[in-house]
Amino acid sequence: MTLEQTTAGRFVPHSARDGNDYAFVTDLFADLAALPGNSPEYSRLRADIIEQCLPIAENIAKRYRGRGQPHDDLVQVARVGLINAVNRFDLAKGADFLSFAVPTIMGEVRKHFRDRSWGVRVPRSLQEQHLALKKAIPSLTQALGREPTIDELADELNVDREEVGTIVAVGDSYRTSSIDAEKDGEGRSLADVLGEHDDAIDAIDNHHTLRPALLALPERQRTILLYRFFGELTQSEIAEKVGLSQMHVSRMLTQSLRTLRTELGDVAHCA
């Protein structure tokens, strides 16, 4: 069996370091506890323990691969969890480092998913309910032989029926994308298909505001305004249609516009 000497002078079999048996780490922690915390030897042995236990972190990161987060990020987070496990491990409370390290690392990875991977900040309770919903749907589907109803999901999650919709909507906040990211095989992005400002929308608003004021005008004045601004007739053409002189039409237009401005000004002031 090939042996490798550690920083503290203890020999660790390659087979133990490369497999799932990390019992040898207990002896390294015992050596670590005997060293002054501020000594170079302590730092070197601590770093050696972390390095030899890196496969634990990498294996846990693999379990969470394919869930929407880059694998390299998961490895880094799992390694942070490993460092925390090494820092917190206490031989006096138990000699099995692996049993302590695995839940500590998994907790760090799960925290990463809960707190850092949501595109929009969502309350922790809703995040947990969303995860519970994702588990409940396939479980109930298998048990019932069909997709569960909203009422069945509400019973399973112990929430009100109305809350199920909110929990489902939470899933839309999990991942966000740039509007410039390609959305289809034709190379179009979300920005390419988003609508632009339509001036006609302002016209609709203006028409709805103007309608009551127009209806309040005398019928002849309203007719002249419609001919002028909607029929685009000249004053001479309007005069001929309504049987008035062009000058009279001009005065009635001026009077009607003044009335409309006053009415619309009052509406804007009230708004």
N, C-alpha and C positions, 0 to 999 in steps of 0.2 A: 504494500500500500504506500503510495506517495504521501509524504508529509510536508507540511509547510509551517514554518515558525512564525508565530504572531509577534506583535510589538512587545508584548509582555514576556516573551520567551516560551509561551505555551504552544505545543504542537497541535494543529487541528487537521484531521484527515480531510482530504479533498472530497471524499464520498459523503462525509457528513455535511460539509459546507454546500455542496451542490445539490443535495437531496432535501427532503422535508424535515430531517432530523436536526433540530437546532439546540439539542441538549447541551452541546459543548459551550454554548454562549453563557450558560450559568456560571461556569468556571471563570470566564472572562469578566463577568460582572463582579464576581467575588474579588478578582484581582483589582478591578476598577475601584471597588469600595475601599480597598486598602491604600489607595494612592491619594495624596493631597489634591483637592479639587482644582487648585490653581497651578499644578505642576505640569510641565511639558509632557511627562509620561502619561498623565491622566488624559490630556487632550489627544495624544497619539493613540492610546488604547481605545478611547471612546470612538475616534474616527475609524479605527480598525473594526470595531463591533458593527458600526453602521455599514461599512463597506461589505462586510461578510453577510449581512442580513438584507442587502439590497434585493436579492431575488424574491424575498417575501413581498416587498412593495411592488415589484414588477408583476408578480403573479396576480396580485389583487387588482392592479390597474387593468390587466387583461380581462378580468371578469366584467368590467364596466365598459369595455370597448364596444363601439357601435351604438352608443346611446346619445349621440349628438355632440359629444365633446372630443377634441383632438386627443389621440392616444398619448402624445408627448406631454400634454398638459396633465393628463391623468397620472402619468408616471411621476411627474414633478410633485403633484399633490400627495400621492402615495408616499413618496420619499419624505415629504414634510411630516406626514403621519408617523413614519418610521423613526425619524429624529425625535419627535415628541414621545414616542414609546420608549426609546432609549433613555431620554431625559427623566421620564417618570417611573421607570421600572424600579421596584424596590424588592430586593431579595428577601427581606424580612416578611413580605406579604405573599410570597410564592416564588418557586424556583423555575416555573415554566414560562420562559420569555415569549415563546411562540403564542401561547394562549392569551397573553396580555397584548402582544403586538398586533395580532390580526384584527381584533375589534377596534383597536385604537386607529389603525390605518384605514379600515373601512369607514369608520366614523368621519375621518377627515375627508375621504372621497365623497361620501354622501353629503357632507356639509358643503363641499364644492358645488355639487349639483343643486342643492337647495338655494344657496345664497349667491352664486356667481354665474350660473348658466341661464338665468331667466332674463329675457330681453327687456321686460318691464318688471319693475319691482312689485312683487306680490307678497302679501302677508304669509308668514310661515304656516299658519293654520290652513290656508287655502292650498298652499303647495303640498302639504301633507295629505289633504283630502283629495287632491288631484292624483297623487301617487296611489292612494287607496282605491280611487275610482278605476285607474288603469288596471289594477289587480282584480278588482271586483267584476269587471265586464267579462273577461275570458272565463273566470271561475263560474259565474252565474250562467254564462252561455253553455258551458259544458254540462252543468248540473241540470239546466232546464231543457237543453236540446234546442234552444232558440235564443235570439238576442233578448236580454232582459228589458222590461219596461222601465219607465222613469220611476214609477212607484216602487218597483222591486229594487232598483238601485238606491232609492232613498232609504228604504228599509235596511238594506245591507250596510249603508254608510251611517245609518242612524241620524239622518238629517231630514229637513222638510223637503217636500217635492220641489218647491221653487228653488231651493239651493242647488239642486243637481245641475240646472242650467248654468248657474254661476260657476260651479266647479268645472264644467265642461269648457266654458269660455276661458277659464284660466289657462288651459292648454295652449291657446292661441298666443299667449304671452311668453311661451317658453323660448321660442327662437324668433329673432327678428332679422330681416334682410335689408341690405341697402337697396334703395329704389333704382340704383344704377346696375344692380346685379342682373345677369341674363336670366330671363324667365322661361324662354321657350327655345325650340330648336332653330328658330329663325333669327336668333340673335337679338331679339327685342327685350328691353328691360321694362320694369314696372313704370319707370318714368316715361317710357315711350307710349304707354297706353293710358296714362292718367289724363283726365280731362283738363282742359284749360279754362280760364275765365270766359264766360259767354256773356257778351253785352246784352243779349236778349233777355237774360234773367233780370237785369236792371229794368228793362222795358216792361216786363211783366209786373214788377213792383210798381212802376210808375203808372201803368194802366189801372191797376187795382186802386191806387190812391186817387187817380184822376176821375175814375168812374162816378163816385158819389157827387163830386163837384160839378161834373158835366150834367148829371141828371137834375141838379138843382137849378140849372139855367132855364130861362124861358125857351119854349120849343124852337122859336125862330132863331134865337142866338145859337142854340145847340146845333141846329141844322147848318148854319153858316160856318161854324167852327169845323164841323165834320166835312163839309165841302172843301174847306180851305186846307186843313191839315191832314185829313185822311184821304180825301179825293184829289188833293193837290190841284184844285182849280184856282184860276186867277180871280181877283176881285171882280173883274168885268164879267167873267163867266158865271160867278155866283150871283151877281146882280141880275143877270138875265134870267137865271133859274128861279130866283125868289121874287122877282118883280119889283126890285128896289133899285135906287141909283147906286152907282159905284161908291159915291161919297158916304151914303147912308150905310152901306155894307162895311166900309172902312171904319166908321164910328162904332158900329155894333161889334166889330172884331176887337177894337181897342177896349171897349167897355167889358166885353166878355173875358178877355185875357186878364184885365185888371182884377175882375172878380175871382177868376181861377187862381191867380197868384196870391190873393188875399186868403182864399180858402186853404190852399196848399200850405201857405206859410203858417196858418193856425194849426194845421195837422202836424207839421214838422215841429212846431213849438211844443205841442202837447206830447209828442213822442220823446 
